Amino acid sequence: MSYVIKWKCQPEQCSASWAIAIRDARTEIEDSQEEFPSLNRAYIESIWDKCFSRAIKDAEDEMGRKSPVTSLSWAKVFEQKYTLLD
């Protein structure tokens, strides 16, 4: 989530490493879900707010400023394509 937040806040600074970090996090979650089926969407949604709060703090620390992002949708975190290529 923190890289998605940074992507939204600093589009001019987006990099391939950010896109890779987002993709790697998604893959890690998918792999964990295969190993532990209880880590399903319902569970992720139950911890969403806590994860978002932590991600905001991480992103703000990395950016050195407050984030205007107040929420993230499932689609923005898990479905939206983040790439530097058109």
C-alpha positions in Angstrom: 0.0 0.0 0.0 2.8 2.5 0.8 4.1 2.4 -2.8 0.6 2.8 -4.2 0.2 5.9 -1.9 3.6 7.3 -3.1 2.5 6.6 -6.7 -0.6 8.6 -6.2 1.2 11.5 -4.3 4.4 11.7 -6.4 3.6 10.6 -10.0 6.6 12.5 -11.3 8.9 10.3 -9.2 7.4 6.9 -10.1 10.1 4.4 -10.9 10.4 0.9 -12.2 11.4 -0.2 -8.7 8.1 1.1 -7.3 6.1 -0.8 -10.0 8.2 -3.9 -9.1 7.6 -3.5 -5.4 3.8 -3.3 -5.9 3.9 -6.4 -8.2 6.1 -8.3 -5.7 3.8 -7.5 -2.8 0.8 -8.7 -4.8 2.7 -11.9 -5.6 3.7 -12.4 -2.0 0.1 -12.1 -0.9 -1.1 -14.5 -3.5 1.6 -17.0 -2.5 0.6 -16.7 1.1 -3.1 -17.2 0.2 -2.2 -20.5 -1.5 -0.4 -21.7 1.6 -2.9 -20.3 4.0 -6.4 -20.2 2.5 -7.8 -18.4 5.5 -5.9 -15.3 4.3 -8.8 -14.6 1.9 -10.3 -11.3 0.8 -12.6 -11.2 3.9 -9.6 -11.5 6.2 -7.7 -8.9 4.3 -10.6 -6.5 4.4 -10.9 -7.1 8.1 -7.3 -5.7 8.6 -7.5 -3.1 5.8 -7.7 0.0 8.0 -4.8 -1.1 10.2 -2.6 -1.9 7.1 -3.6 1.4 5.5 -2.7 3.4 8.6 0.8 1.8 8.7 1.2 2.3 4.9 0.3 6.0 5.2 3.0 6.5 8.0 5.6 4.6 5.9 4.8 6.6 2.8 4.8 9.9 4.6 8.2 9.1 6.2 9.6 8.2 2.8 8.2 11.3 1.1 9.0 13.6 4.0 5.5 15.1 3.9 1.9 14.5 4.7 -0.1 12.4 2.3 -3.4 13.7 0.8 -4.5 10.1 0.2 -7.3 9.3 2.7 -8.3 5.9 1.5 -7.4 3.2 -1.0 -9.8 0.8 -2.8 -9.3 -2.9 -3.4 -8.9 -2.2 -7.1 -6.2 0.4 -6.6 -4.2 -1.9 -4.4 -4.7 -5.3 -6.1 -6.0 -4.7 -9.6 -4.8 -1.4 -11.0 -1.8 -1.6 -13.4 1.3 0.3 -12.2 3.8 0.7 -15.0 6.0 3.3 -16.6 5.1 1.9 -20.0 1.9 3.0 -21.8 
